[in-house]
Amino acid sequence: AVQQAVASSQYDRSQQGVTLRIDKKWLNETLEAELAGLALFNRDGYFVRPRVIYLYSDSIKLIAGYEYFKGSDKTVYGLLEKNKTLYAEVRYFF
């Protein structure tokens, strides 16, 4: 029951935290860097997601990023801690 409450974000009556997203574009808006994150105040938990996007052409977009989770067992970020992810995408538009 405790894990279900944590997974559905219903362990506490209310949650307090802060989110952040910083984004910058360069090279005529073909290169984009982003840093996003969230931190909880009432429980020890946070995540950080840096990512880079490059528009190779009008039809090809390249994306690379990393998702980092950290927290106590009483947060969804603690449950996801083993699921840190490094990823790359190629998107083709037609």
PDB file of N, CA, C and O in Angstrom:
ATOM      1  N   ALA A   1       0.822  -1.192   0.000  1.00  0.00           N
ATOM      2  CA  ALA A   1       0.000   0.000   0.000  1.00  0.00           C
ATOM      3  C   ALA A   1       0.865   1.255   0.000  1.00  0.00           C
ATOM      4  O   ALA A   1       0.522   2.253  -0.633  1.00  0.00           O
ATOM      5  N   VAL A   2       2.005   1.199   0.723  1.00  0.00           N
ATOM      6  CA  VAL A   2       2.898   2.362   0.771  1.00  0.00           C
ATOM      7  C   VAL A   2       3.496   2.618  -0.610  1.00  0.00           C
ATOM      8  O   VAL A   2       3.540   3.765  -1.055  1.00  0.00           O
ATOM      9  N   GLN A   3       3.957   1.571  -1.296  1.00  0.00           N
ATOM     10  CA  GLN A   3       4.530   1.759  -2.631  1.00  0.00           C
ATOM     11  C   GLN A   3       3.500   2.275  -3.617  1.00  0.00           C
ATOM     12  O   GLN A   3       3.837   3.082  -4.483  1.00  0.00           O
ATOM     13  N   GLN A   4       2.265   1.838  -3.515  1.00  0.00           N
ATOM     14  CA  GLN A   4       1.211   2.342  -4.401  1.00  0.00           C
ATOM     15  C   GLN A   4       0.951   3.816  -4.132  1.00  0.00           C
ATOM     16  O   GLN A   4       0.769   4.591  -5.071  1.00  0.00           O
ATOM     17  N   ALA A   5       0.932   4.215  -2.871  1.00  0.00           N
ATOM     18  CA  ALA A   5       0.729   5.628  -2.522  1.00  0.00           C
ATOM     19  C   ALA A   5       1.880   6.486  -3.030  1.00  0.00           C
ATOM     20  O   ALA A   5       1.659   7.602  -3.500  1.00  0.00           O
ATOM     21  N   VAL A   6       3.108   5.977  -2.940  1.00  0.00           N
ATOM     22  CA  VAL A   6       4.273   6.724  -3.431  1.00  0.00           C
ATOM     23  C   VAL A   6       4.221   6.833  -4.951  1.00  0.00           C
ATOM     24  O   VAL A   6       4.442   7.911  -5.502  1.00  0.00           O
ATOM     25  N   ALA A   7       3.932   5.731  -5.629  1.00  0.00           N
ATOM     26  CA  ALA A   7       3.899   5.723  -7.096  1.00  0.00           C
ATOM     27  C   ALA A   7       2.818   6.630  -7.659  1.00  0.00           C
ATOM     28  O   ALA A   7       2.987   7.186  -8.745  1.00  0.00           O
ATOM     29  N   SER A   8       1.720   6.790  -6.949  1.00  0.00           N
ATOM     30  CA  SER A   8       0.628   7.650  -7.435  1.00  0.00           C
ATOM     31  C   SER A   8       0.685   9.051  -6.824  1.00  0.00           C
ATOM     32  O   SER A   8      -0.270   9.819  -6.944  1.00  0.00           O
ATOM     33  N   SER A   9       1.804   9.388  -6.166  1.00  0.00           N
ATOM     34  CA  SER A   9       2.018  10.712  -5.549  1.00  0.00           C
ATOM     35  C   SER A   9       0.929  11.060  -4.537  1.00  0.00           C
ATOM     36  O   SER A   9       0.508  12.213  -4.445  1.00  0.00           O
ATOM     37  N   GLN A  10       0.479  10.066  -3.782  1.00  0.00           N
ATOM     38  CA  GLN A  10      -0.545  10.287  -2.768  1.00  0.00           C
ATOM     39  C   GLN A  10      -0.055   9.903  -1.373  1.00  0.00           C
ATOM     40  O   GLN A  10      -0.867   9.636  -0.487  1.00  0.00           O
ATOM     41  N   TYR A  11       1.256   9.873  -1.169  1.00  0.00           N
ATOM     42  CA  TYR A  11       1.799   9.512   0.134  1.00  0.00           C
ATOM     43  C   TYR A  11       1.580  10.630   1.149  1.00  0.00           C
ATOM     44  O   TYR A  11       1.307  10.369   2.320  1.00  0.00           O
ATOM     45  N   ASP A  12       1.698  11.865   0.697  1.00  0.00           N
ATOM     46  CA  ASP A  12       1.456  13.027   1.551  1.00  0.00           C
ATOM     47  C   ASP A  12       0.170  13.722   1.125  1.00  0.00           C
ATOM     48  O   ASP A  12      -0.255  13.624  -0.027  1.00  0.00           O
ATOM     49  N   ARG A  13      -0.436  14.420   2.068  1.00  0.00           N
ATOM     50  CA  ARG A  13      -1.655  15.171   1.756  1.00  0.00           C
ATOM     51  C   ARG A  13      -1.387  16.269   0.733  1.00  0.00           C
ATOM     52  O   ARG A  13      -2.219  16.532  -0.135  1.00  0.00           O
ATOM     53  N   SER A  14      -0.223  16.908   0.836  1.00  0.00           N
ATOM     54  CA  SER A  14       0.178  17.920  -0.147  1.00  0.00           C
ATOM     55  C   SER A  14       1.676  17.804  -0.387  1.00  0.00           C
ATOM     56  O   SER A  14       2.417  17.299   0.457  1.00  0.00           O
ATOM     57  N   GLN A  15       2.110  18.280  -1.550  1.00  0.00           N
ATOM     58  CA  GLN A  15       3.522  18.241  -1.896  1.00  0.00           C
ATOM     59  C   GLN A  15       3.976  19.655  -2.240  1.00  0.00           C
ATOM     60  O   GLN A  15       3.267  20.399  -2.917  1.00  0.00           O
ATOM     61  N   GLN A  16       5.148  20.009  -1.770  1.00  0.00           N
ATOM     62  CA  GLN A  16       5.735  21.290  -2.108  1.00  0.00           C
ATOM     63  C   GLN A  16       7.059  21.040  -2.815  1.00  0.00           C
ATOM     64  O   GLN A  16       7.820  20.144  -2.449  1.00  0.00           O
ATOM     65  N   GLY A  17       7.315  21.847  -3.829  1.00  0.00           N
ATOM     66  CA  GLY A  17       8.554  21.695  -4.565  1.00  0.00           C
ATOM     67  C   GLY A  17       8.754  22.852  -5.517  1.00  0.00           C
ATOM     68  O   GLY A  17       8.005  23.829  -5.514  1.00  0.00           O
ATOM     69  N   VAL A  18       9.775  22.717  -6.325  1.00  0.00           N
ATOM     70  CA  VAL A  18      10.101  23.754  -7.302  1.00  0.00           C
ATOM     71  C   VAL A  18      10.531  23.074  -8.596  1.00  0.00           C
ATOM     72  O   VAL A  18      11.176  22.026  -8.581  1.00  0.00           O
ATOM     73  N   THR A  19      10.162  23.689  -9.712  1.00  0.00           N
ATOM     74  CA  THR A  19      10.599  23.212 -11.021  1.00  0.00           C
ATOM     75  C   THR A  19      11.439  24.297 -11.688  1.00  0.00           C
ATOM     76  O   THR A  19      11.305  25.484 -11.389  1.00  0.00           O
ATOM     77  N   LEU A  20      12.300  23.864 -12.590  1.00  0.00           N
ATOM     78  CA  LEU A  20      13.180  24.787 -13.291  1.00  0.00           C
ATOM     79  C   LEU A  20      13.362  24.288 -14.715  1.00  0.00           C
ATOM     80  O   LEU A  20      13.524  23.090 -14.947  1.00  0.00           O
ATOM     81  N   ARG A  21      13.333  25.214 -15.668  1.00  0.00           N
ATOM     82  CA  ARG A  21      13.636  24.877 -17.060  1.00  0.00           C
ATOM     83  C   ARG A  21      14.380  26.052 -17.671  1.00  0.00           C
ATOM     84  O   ARG A  21      13.860  27.166 -17.725  1.00  0.00           O
ATOM     85  N   ILE A  22      15.599  25.798 -18.131  1.00  0.00           N
ATOM     86  CA  ILE A  22      16.418  26.802 -18.786  1.00  0.00           C
ATOM     87  C   ILE A  22      16.676  26.299 -20.201  1.00  0.00           C
ATOM     88  O   ILE A  22      17.053  25.144 -20.399  1.00  0.00           O
ATOM     89  N   ASP A  23      16.471  27.169 -21.179  1.00  0.00           N
ATOM     90  CA  ASP A  23      16.588  26.784 -22.573  1.00  0.00           C
ATOM     91  C   ASP A  23      17.320  27.895 -23.328  1.00  0.00           C
ATOM     92  O   ASP A  23      17.065  29.077 -23.099  1.00  0.00           O
ATOM     93  N   LYS A  24      18.215  27.518 -24.214  1.00  0.00           N
ATOM     94  CA  LYS A  24      18.945  28.493 -25.024  1.00  0.00           C
ATOM     95  C   LYS A  24      19.144  27.932 -26.424  1.00  0.00           C
ATOM     96  O   LYS A  24      19.426  26.746 -26.594  1.00  0.00           O
ATOM     97  N   LYS A  25      18.994  28.804 -27.439  1.00  0.00           N
ATOM     98  CA  LYS A  25      19.192  28.403 -28.834  1.00  0.00           C
ATOM     99  C   LYS A  25      20.355  29.185 -29.434  1.00  0.00           C
ATOM    100  O   LYS A  25      20.568  30.356 -29.122  1.00  0.00           O
ATOM    101  N   TRP A  26      21.113  28.495 -30.318  1.00  0.00           N
ATOM    102  CA  TRP A  26      22.239  29.103 -31.020  1.00  0.00           C
ATOM    103  C   TRP A  26      22.190  28.728 -32.494  1.00  0.00           C
ATOM    104  O   TRP A  26      21.337  27.950 -32.923  1.00  0.00           O
ATOM    105  N   LEU A  27      23.112  29.289 -33.258  1.00  0.00           N
ATOM    106  CA  LEU A  27      23.311  28.952 -34.682  1.00  0.00           C
ATOM    107  C   LEU A  27      22.010  29.063 -35.478  1.00  0.00           C
ATOM    108  O   LEU A  27      21.573  28.106 -36.116  1.00  0.00           O
ATOM    109  N   ASN A  28      21.407  30.236 -35.428  1.00  0.00           N
ATOM    110  CA  ASN A  28      20.145  30.481 -36.145  1.00  0.00           C
ATOM    111  C   ASN A  28      19.055  29.501 -35.743  1.00  0.00           C
ATOM    112  O   ASN A  28      18.285  29.031 -36.580  1.00  0.00           O
ATOM    113  N   GLU A  29      19.001  29.200 -34.455  1.00  0.00           N
ATOM    114  CA  GLU A  29      18.006  28.308 -33.854  1.00  0.00           C
ATOM    115  C   GLU A  29      18.073  26.867 -34.354  1.00  0.00           C
ATOM    116  O   GLU A  29      17.063  26.164 -34.358  1.00  0.00           O
ATOM    117  N   THR A  30      19.262  26.424 -34.775  1.00  0.00           N
ATOM    118  CA  THR A  30      19.417  25.020 -35.163  1.00  0.00           C
ATOM    119  C   THR A  30      19.975  24.175 -34.016  1.00  0.00           C
ATOM    120  O   THR A  30      19.816  22.955 -34.015  1.00  0.00           O
ATOM    121  N   LEU A  31      20.620  24.808 -33.051  1.00  0.00           N
ATOM    122  CA  LEU A  31      21.168  24.104 -31.887  1.00  0.00           C
ATOM    123  C   LEU A  31      20.484  24.626 -30.633  1.00  0.00           C
ATOM    124  O   LEU A  31      20.420  25.833 -30.399  1.00  0.00           O
ATOM    125  N   GLU A  32      19.972  23.698 -29.831  1.00  0.00           N
ATOM    126  CA  GLU A  32      19.239  24.065 -28.619  1.00  0.00           C
ATOM    127  C   GLU A  32      19.741  23.227 -27.450  1.00  0.00           C
ATOM    128  O   GLU A  32      19.909  22.014 -27.575  1.00  0.00           O
ATOM    129  N   ALA A  33      19.977  23.873 -26.321  1.00  0.00           N
ATOM    130  CA  ALA A  33      20.362  23.180 -25.089  1.00  0.00           C
ATOM    131  C   ALA A  33      19.318  23.485 -24.026  1.00  0.00           C
ATOM    132  O   ALA A  33      18.839  24.613 -23.914  1.00  0.00           O
ATOM    133  N   GLU A  34      18.974  22.476 -23.255  1.00  0.00           N
ATOM    134  CA  GLU A  34      17.931  22.625 -22.242  1.00  0.00           C
ATOM    135  C   GLU A  34      18.361  21.928 -20.962  1.00  0.00           C
ATOM    136  O   GLU A  34      18.973  20.861 -20.993  1.00  0.00           O
ATOM    137  N   LEU A  35      18.034  22.543 -19.846  1.00  0.00           N
ATOM    138  CA  LEU A  35      18.231  21.932 -18.537  1.00  0.00           C
ATOM    139  C   LEU A  35      16.910  22.059 -17.782  1.00  0.00           C
ATOM    140  O   LEU A  35      16.432  23.168 -17.541  1.00  0.00           O
ATOM    141  N   ALA A  36      16.330  20.934 -17.413  1.00  0.00           N
ATOM    142  CA  ALA A  36      15.068  20.926 -16.676  1.00  0.00           C
ATOM    143  C   ALA A  36      15.253  20.109 -15.407  1.00  0.00           C
ATOM    144  O   ALA A  36      16.058  19.179 -15.364  1.00  0.00           O
ATOM    145  N   GLY A  37      14.499  20.465 -14.379  1.00  0.00           N
ATOM    146  CA  GLY A  37      14.612  19.727 -13.132  1.00  0.00           C
ATOM    147  C   GLY A  37      13.463  20.016 -12.192  1.00  0.00           C
ATOM    148  O   GLY A  37      12.673  20.937 -12.402  1.00  0.00           O
ATOM    149  N   LEU A  38      13.387  19.202 -11.144  1.00  0.00           N
ATOM    150  CA  LEU A  38      12.352  19.330 -10.131  1.00  0.00           C
ATOM    151  C   LEU A  38      12.931  18.873  -8.805  1.00  0.00           C
ATOM    152  O   LEU A  38      13.665  17.886  -8.748  1.00  0.00           O
ATOM    153  N   ALA A  39      12.602  19.587  -7.741  1.00  0.00           N
ATOM    154  CA  ALA A  39      13.031  19.198  -6.399  1.00  0.00           C
ATOM    155  C   ALA A  39      11.844  19.298  -5.452  1.00  0.00           C
ATOM    156  O   ALA A  39      11.079  20.262  -5.505  1.00  0.00           O
ATOM    157  N   LEU A  40      11.692  18.304  -4.588  1.00  0.00           N
ATOM    158  CA  LEU A  40      10.626  18.302  -3.593  1.00  0.00           C
ATOM    159  C   LEU A  40      11.144  18.890  -2.287  1.00  0.00           C
ATOM    160  O   LEU A  40      12.295  18.661  -1.913  1.00  0.00           O
ATOM    161  N   PHE A  41      10.307  19.641  -1.598  1.00  0.00           N
ATOM    162  CA  PHE A  41      10.700  20.227  -0.322  1.00  0.00           C
ATOM    163  C   PHE A  41      10.351  19.324   0.861  1.00  0.00           C
ATOM    164  O   PHE A  41      11.157  19.182   1.780  1.00  0.00           O
ATOM    165  N   ASN A  42       9.160  18.710   0.853  1.00  0.00           N
ATOM    166  CA  ASN A  42       8.738  17.928   2.012  1.00  0.00           C
ATOM    167  C   ASN A  42       9.298  16.499   2.022  1.00  0.00           C
ATOM    168  O   ASN A  42       9.243  15.837   3.058  1.00  0.00           O
ATOM    169  N   ARG A  43       9.818  16.022   0.929  1.00  0.00           N
ATOM    170  CA  ARG A  43      10.481  14.712   0.844  1.00  0.00           C
ATOM    171  C   ARG A  43      11.801  14.906   0.103  1.00  0.00           C
ATOM    172  O   ARG A  43      11.940  15.828  -0.701  1.00  0.00           O
ATOM    173  N   ASP A  44      12.745  14.052   0.372  1.00  0.00           N
ATOM    174  CA  ASP A  44      14.041  14.135  -0.293  1.00  0.00           C
ATOM    175  C   ASP A  44      13.933  13.478  -1.663  1.00  0.00           C
ATOM    176  O   ASP A  44      14.006  12.254  -1.775  1.00  0.00           O
ATOM    177  N   GLY A  45      13.761  14.288  -2.707  1.00  0.00           N
ATOM    178  CA  GLY A  45      13.669  13.740  -4.045  1.00  0.00           C
ATOM    179  C   GLY A  45      13.830  14.813  -5.100  1.00  0.00           C
ATOM    180  O   GLY A  45      13.364  15.940  -4.936  1.00  0.00           O
ATOM    181  N   TYR A  46      14.505  14.446  -6.202  1.00  0.00           N
ATOM    182  CA  TYR A  46      14.664  15.390  -7.298  1.00  0.00           C
ATOM    183  C   TYR A  46      14.993  14.641  -8.581  1.00  0.00           C
ATOM    184  O   TYR A  46      15.371  13.469  -8.554  1.00  0.00           O
ATOM    185  N   PHE A  47      14.845  15.335  -9.706  1.00  0.00           N
ATOM    186  CA  PHE A  47      15.330  14.816 -10.974  1.00  0.00           C
ATOM    187  C   PHE A  47      15.899  15.957 -11.794  1.00  0.00           C
ATOM    188  O   PHE A  47      15.508  17.114 -11.640  1.00  0.00           O
ATOM    189  N   VAL A  48      16.840  15.605 -12.678  1.00  0.00           N
ATOM    190  CA  VAL A  48      17.489  16.563 -13.556  1.00  0.00           C
ATOM    191  C   VAL A  48      17.507  15.970 -14.959  1.00  0.00           C
ATOM    192  O   VAL A  48      17.799  14.788 -15.139  1.00  0.00           O
ATOM    193  N   ARG A  49      17.187  16.813 -15.967  1.00  0.00           N
ATOM    194  CA  ARG A  49      17.191  16.329 -17.348  1.00  0.00           C
ATOM    195  C   ARG A  49      17.875  17.343 -18.265  1.00  0.00           C
ATOM    196  O   ARG A  49      17.228  18.288 -18.718  1.00  0.00           O
ATOM    197  N   PRO A  50      19.166  17.169 -18.548  1.00  0.00           N
ATOM    198  CA  PRO A  50      19.800  17.976 -19.585  1.00  0.00           C
ATOM    199  C   PRO A  50      19.550  17.334 -20.954  1.00  0.00           C
ATOM    200  O   PRO A  50      19.469  16.112 -21.077  1.00  0.00           O
ATOM    201  N   ARG A  51      19.429  18.184 -21.975  1.00  0.00           N
ATOM    202  CA  ARG A  51      19.221  17.633 -23.315  1.00  0.00           C
ATOM    203  C   ARG A  51      19.701  18.628 -24.358  1.00  0.00           C
ATOM    204  O   ARG A  51      19.684  19.839 -24.138  1.00  0.00           O
ATOM    205  N   VAL A  52      20.129  18.098 -25.496  1.00  0.00           N
ATOM    206  CA  VAL A  52      20.609  18.891 -26.624  1.00  0.00           C
ATOM    207  C   VAL A  52      19.828  18.470 -27.860  1.00  0.00           C
ATOM    208  O   VAL A  52      19.624  17.281 -28.105  1.00  0.00           O
ATOM    209  N   ILE A  53      19.391  19.466 -28.640  1.00  0.00           N
ATOM    210  CA  ILE A  53      18.624  19.219 -29.864  1.00  0.00           C
ATOM    211  C   ILE A  53      19.340  19.928 -31.010  1.00  0.00           C
ATOM    212  O   ILE A  53      19.689  21.103 -30.900  1.00  0.00           O
ATOM    213  N   TYR A  54      19.554  19.213 -32.100  1.00  0.00           N
ATOM    214  CA  TYR A  54      20.184  19.811 -33.269  1.00  0.00           C
ATOM    215  C   TYR A  54      19.316  19.553 -34.495  1.00  0.00           C
ATOM    216  O   TYR A  54      18.980  18.408 -34.798  1.00  0.00           O
ATOM    217  N   LEU A  55      18.955  20.624 -35.197  1.00  0.00           N
ATOM    218  CA  LEU A  55      18.185  20.508 -36.437  1.00  0.00           C
ATOM    219  C   LEU A  55      19.175  20.351 -37.582  1.00  0.00           C
ATOM    220  O   LEU A  55      19.705  21.338 -38.092  1.00  0.00           O
ATOM    221  N   TYR A  56      19.419  19.123 -37.980  1.00  0.00           N
ATOM    222  CA  TYR A  56      20.399  18.827 -39.018  1.00  0.00           C
ATOM    223  C   TYR A  56      19.946  19.368 -40.371  1.00  0.00           C
ATOM    224  O   TYR A  56      20.745  19.901 -41.141  1.00  0.00           O
ATOM    225  N   SER A  57      18.664  19.223 -40.642  1.00  0.00           N
ATOM    226  CA  SER A  57      18.070  19.749 -41.879  1.00  0.00           C
ATOM    227  C   SER A  57      16.595  20.003 -41.607  1.00  0.00           C
ATOM    228  O   SER A  57      16.133  19.849 -40.477  1.00  0.00           O
ATOM    229  N   ASP A  58      15.862  20.388 -42.635  1.00  0.00           N
ATOM    230  CA  ASP A  58      14.430  20.625 -42.461  1.00  0.00           C
ATOM    231  C   ASP A  58      13.671  19.355 -42.106  1.00  0.00           C
ATOM    232  O   ASP A  58      12.576  19.426 -41.548  1.00  0.00           O
ATOM    233  N   SER A  59      14.236  18.199 -42.422  1.00  0.00           N
ATOM    234  CA  SER A  59      13.522  16.947 -42.176  1.00  0.00           C
ATOM    235  C   SER A  59      14.181  16.042 -41.137  1.00  0.00           C
ATOM    236  O   SER A  59      13.630  14.988 -40.821  1.00  0.00           O
ATOM    237  N   ILE A  60      15.339  16.418 -40.597  1.00  0.00           N
ATOM    238  CA  ILE A  60      16.030  15.565 -39.633  1.00  0.00           C
ATOM    239  C   ILE A  60      16.362  16.365 -38.366  1.00  0.00           C
ATOM    240  O   ILE A  60      16.974  17.431 -38.426  1.00  0.00           O
ATOM    241  N   LYS A  61      15.944  15.821 -37.229  1.00  0.00           N
ATOM    242  CA  LYS A  61      16.226  16.414 -35.923  1.00  0.00           C
ATOM    243  C   LYS A  61      16.947  15.381 -35.066  1.00  0.00           C
ATOM    244  O   LYS A  61      16.489  14.245 -34.946  1.00  0.00           O
ATOM    245  N   LEU A  62      18.080  15.771 -34.464  1.00  0.00           N
ATOM    246  CA  LEU A  62      18.854  14.895 -33.597  1.00  0.00           C
ATOM    247  C   LEU A  62      18.698  15.369 -32.149  1.00  0.00           C
ATOM    248  O   LEU A  62      18.830  16.559 -31.864  1.00  0.00           O
ATOM    249  N   ILE A  63      18.417  14.438 -31.244  1.00  0.00           N
ATOM    250  CA  ILE A  63      18.185  14.762 -29.840  1.00  0.00           C
ATOM    251  C   ILE A  63      19.011  13.806 -28.977  1.00  0.00           C
ATOM    252  O   ILE A  63      19.051  12.603 -29.231  1.00  0.00           O
ATOM    253  N   ALA A  64      19.667  14.353 -27.959  1.00  0.00           N
ATOM    254  CA  ALA A  64      20.394  13.532 -26.997  1.00  0.00           C
ATOM    255  C   ALA A  64      20.150  14.099 -25.607  1.00  0.00           C
ATOM    256  O   ALA A  64      20.090  15.317 -25.434  1.00  0.00           O
ATOM    257  N   GLY A  65      20.009  13.230 -24.622  1.00  0.00           N
ATOM    258  CA  GLY A  65      19.739  13.703 -23.275  1.00  0.00           C
ATOM    259  C   GLY A  65      20.028  12.664 -22.216  1.00  0.00           C
ATOM    260  O   GLY A  65      20.411  11.531 -22.509  1.00  0.00           O
ATOM    261  N   TYR A  66      19.835  13.078 -20.984  1.00  0.00           N
ATOM    262  CA  TYR A  66      20.086  12.224 -19.825  1.00  0.00           C
ATOM    263  C   TYR A  66      19.034  12.545 -18.769  1.00  0.00           C
ATOM    264  O   TYR A  66      18.732  13.715 -18.534  1.00  0.00           O
ATOM    265  N   GLU A  67      18.480  11.528 -18.137  1.00  0.00           N
ATOM    266  CA  GLU A  67      17.513  11.709 -17.053  1.00  0.00           C
ATOM    267  C   GLU A  67      18.090  11.085 -15.792  1.00  0.00           C
ATOM    268  O   GLU A  67      18.402   9.894 -15.759  1.00  0.00           O
ATOM    269  N   TYR A  68      18.227  11.909 -14.750  1.00  0.00           N
ATOM    270  CA  TYR A  68      18.830  11.482 -13.492  1.00  0.00           C
ATOM    271  C   TYR A  68      17.801  11.636 -12.382  1.00  0.00           C
ATOM    272  O   TYR A  68      17.267  12.726 -12.175  1.00  0.00           O
ATOM    273  N   PHE A  69      17.521  10.556 -11.671  1.00  0.00           N
ATOM    274  CA  PHE A  69      16.563  10.536 -10.569  1.00  0.00           C
ATOM    275  C   PHE A  69      17.287  10.230  -9.265  1.00  0.00           C
ATOM    276  O   PHE A  69      18.190   9.395  -9.237  1.00  0.00           O
ATOM    277  N   LYS A  70      16.895  10.903  -8.184  1.00  0.00           N
ATOM    278  CA  LYS A  70      17.496  10.653  -6.879  1.00  0.00           C
ATOM    279  C   LYS A  70      16.468  10.976  -5.812  1.00  0.00           C
ATOM    280  O   LYS A  70      15.757  11.975  -5.922  1.00  0.00           O
ATOM    281  N   GLY A  71      16.377  10.148  -4.781  1.00  0.00           N
ATOM    282  CA  GLY A  71      15.443  10.439  -3.704  1.00  0.00           C
ATOM    283  C   GLY A  71      15.301   9.301  -2.725  1.00  0.00           C
ATOM    284  O   GLY A  71      15.883   8.230  -2.900  1.00  0.00           O
ATOM    285  N   SER A  72      14.518   9.547  -1.691  1.00  0.00           N
ATOM    286  CA  SER A  72      14.255   8.518  -0.683  1.00  0.00           C
ATOM    287  C   SER A  72      13.240   7.511  -1.225  1.00  0.00           C
ATOM    288  O   SER A  72      12.640   7.722  -2.279  1.00  0.00           O
ATOM    289  N   ASP A  73      13.063   6.434  -0.500  1.00  0.00           N
ATOM    290  CA  ASP A  73      12.104   5.407  -0.911  1.00  0.00           C
ATOM    291  C   ASP A  73      10.658   5.899  -0.851  1.00  0.00           C
ATOM    292  O   ASP A  73       9.762   5.248  -1.387  1.00  0.00           O
ATOM    293  N   LYS A  74      10.430   7.023  -0.215  1.00  0.00           N
ATOM    294  CA  LYS A  74       9.075   7.567  -0.074  1.00  0.00           C
ATOM    295  C   LYS A  74       8.748   8.594  -1.157  1.00  0.00           C
ATOM    296  O   LYS A  74       7.790   9.354  -1.020  1.00  0.00           O
ATOM    297  N   THR A  75       9.546   8.622  -2.242  1.00  0.00           N
ATOM    298  CA  THR A  75       9.270   9.495  -3.379  1.00  0.00           C
ATOM    299  C   THR A  75       9.299   8.676  -4.657  1.00  0.00           C
ATOM    300  O   THR A  75       9.958   7.638  -4.724  1.00  0.00           O
ATOM    301  N   VAL A  76       8.587   9.144  -5.663  1.00  0.00           N
ATOM    302  CA  VAL A  76       8.603   8.467  -6.951  1.00  0.00           C
ATOM    303  C   VAL A  76      10.001   8.534  -7.577  1.00  0.00           C
ATOM    304  O   VAL A  76      10.373   7.650  -8.349  1.00  0.00           O
ATOM    305  N   TYR A  77      10.773   9.571  -7.253  1.00  0.00           N
ATOM    306  CA  TYR A  77      12.136   9.684  -7.778  1.00  0.00           C
ATOM    307  C   TYR A  77      13.058   8.662  -7.130  1.00  0.00           C
ATOM    308  O   TYR A  77      14.005   8.203  -7.769  1.00  0.00           O
ATOM    309  N   GLY A  78      12.810   8.302  -5.898  1.00  0.00           N
ATOM    310  CA  GLY A  78      13.557   7.223  -5.260  1.00  0.00           C
ATOM    311  C   GLY A  78      13.247   5.884  -5.897  1.00  0.00           C
ATOM    312  O   GLY A  78      14.138   5.049  -6.056  1.00  0.00           O
ATOM    313  N   LEU A  79      11.976   5.668  -6.269  1.00  0.00           N
ATOM    314  CA  LEU A  79      11.602   4.433  -6.955  1.00  0.00           C
ATOM    315  C   LEU A  79      12.228   4.346  -8.346  1.00  0.00           C
ATOM    316  O   LEU A  79      12.533   3.255  -8.828  1.00  0.00           O
ATOM    317  N   LEU A  80      12.419   5.514  -8.993  1.00  0.00           N
ATOM    318  CA  LEU A  80      12.980   5.542 -10.337  1.00  0.00           C
ATOM    319  C   LEU A  80      14.509   5.661 -10.353  1.00  0.00           C
ATOM    320  O   LEU A  80      15.106   5.722 -11.428  1.00  0.00           O
ATOM    321  N   GLU A  81      15.143   5.694  -9.190  1.00  0.00           N
ATOM    322  CA  GLU A  81      16.572   5.955  -9.104  1.00  0.00           C
ATOM    323  C   GLU A  81      17.409   4.973  -9.928  1.00  0.00           C
ATOM    324  O   GLU A  81      18.433   5.365 -10.489  1.00  0.00           O
ATOM    325  N   LYS A  82      17.002   3.729 -10.008  1.00  0.00           N
ATOM    326  CA  LYS A  82      17.742   2.736 -10.789  1.00  0.00           C
ATOM    327  C   LYS A  82      17.499   2.883 -12.287  1.00  0.00           C
ATOM    328  O   LYS A  82      18.150   2.213 -13.089  1.00  0.00           O
ATOM    329  N   ASN A  83      16.570   3.752 -12.671  1.00  0.00           N
ATOM    330  CA  ASN A  83      16.196   3.913 -14.073  1.00  0.00           C
ATOM    331  C   ASN A  83      16.797   5.167 -14.701  1.00  0.00           C
ATOM    332  O   ASN A  83      16.173   5.783 -15.565  1.00  0.00           O
ATOM    333  N   LYS A  84      17.986   5.547 -14.281  1.00  0.00           N
ATOM    334  CA  LYS A  84      18.661   6.675 -14.929  1.00  0.00           C
ATOM    335  C   LYS A  84      18.811   6.341 -16.414  1.00  0.00           C
ATOM    336  O   LYS A  84      19.092   5.197 -16.774  1.00  0.00           O
ATOM    337  N   THR A  85      18.624   7.337 -17.263  1.00  0.00           N
ATOM    338  CA  THR A  85      18.536   7.060 -18.687  1.00  0.00           C
ATOM    339  C   THR A  85      19.406   8.007 -19.497  1.00  0.00           C
ATOM    340  O   THR A  85      19.338   9.222 -19.315  1.00  0.00           O
ATOM    341  N   LEU A  86      20.208   7.468 -20.374  1.00  0.00           N
ATOM    342  CA  LEU A  86      20.932   8.209 -21.390  1.00  0.00           C
ATOM    343  C   LEU A  86      20.287   7.821 -22.712  1.00  0.00           C
ATOM    344  O   LEU A  86      20.168   6.634 -23.016  1.00  0.00           O
ATOM    345  N   TYR A  87      19.868   8.804 -23.500  1.00  0.00           N
ATOM    346  CA  TYR A  87      19.143   8.462 -24.716  1.00  0.00           C
ATOM    347  C   TYR A  87      19.563   9.343 -25.888  1.00  0.00           C
ATOM    348  O   TYR A  87      20.103  10.436 -25.712  1.00  0.00           O
ATOM    349  N   ALA A  88      19.300   8.835 -27.087  1.00  0.00           N
ATOM    350  CA  ALA A  88      19.534   9.567 -28.338  1.00  0.00           C
ATOM    351  C   ALA A  88      18.365   9.256 -29.261  1.00  0.00           C
ATOM    352  O   ALA A  88      17.866   8.131 -29.294  1.00  0.00           O
ATOM    353  N   GLU A  89      17.939  10.257 -30.002  1.00  0.00           N
ATOM    354  CA  GLU A  89      16.823  10.101 -30.948  1.00  0.00           C
ATOM    355  C   GLU A  89      17.215  10.704 -32.289  1.00  0.00           C
ATOM    356  O   GLU A  89      17.971  11.674 -32.356  1.00  0.00           O
ATOM    357  N   VAL A  90      16.693  10.119 -33.342  1.00  0.00           N
ATOM    358  CA  VAL A  90      16.742  10.719 -34.663  1.00  0.00           C
ATOM    359  C   VAL A  90      15.302  10.800 -35.130  1.00  0.00           C
ATOM    360  O   VAL A  90      14.618   9.782 -35.235  1.00  0.00           O
ATOM    361  N   ARG A  91      14.843  12.009 -35.409  1.00  0.00           N
ATOM    362  CA  ARG A  91      13.479  12.205 -35.899  1.00  0.00           C
ATOM    363  C   ARG A  91      13.532  12.630 -37.354  1.00  0.00           C
ATOM    364  O   ARG A  91      14.260  13.549 -37.728  1.00  0.00           O
ATOM    365  N   TYR A  92      12.746  11.942 -38.163  1.00  0.00           N
ATOM    366  CA  TYR A  92      12.668  12.254 -39.585  1.00  0.00           C
ATOM    367  C   TYR A  92      11.261  12.728 -39.911  1.00  0.00           C
ATOM    368  O   TYR A  92      10.286  12.037 -39.614  1.00  0.00           O
ATOM    369  N   PHE A  93      11.152  13.887 -40.511  1.00  0.00           N
ATOM    370  CA  PHE A  93       9.863  14.470 -40.878  1.00  0.00           C
ATOM    371  C   PHE A  93       9.689  14.389 -42.384  1.00  0.00           C
ATOM    372  O   PHE A  93      10.621  14.654 -43.143  1.00  0.00           O
ATOM    373  N   PHE A  94       8.481  14.018 -42.811  1.00  0.00           N
ATOM    374  CA  PHE A  94       8.203  13.944 -44.256  1.00  0.00           C
ATOM    375  C   PHE A  94       6.893  14.596 -44.568  1.00  0.00           C
ATOM    376  O   PHE A  94       6.484  14.636 -45.728  1.00  0.00           O
TER     377      PHE A  94
END
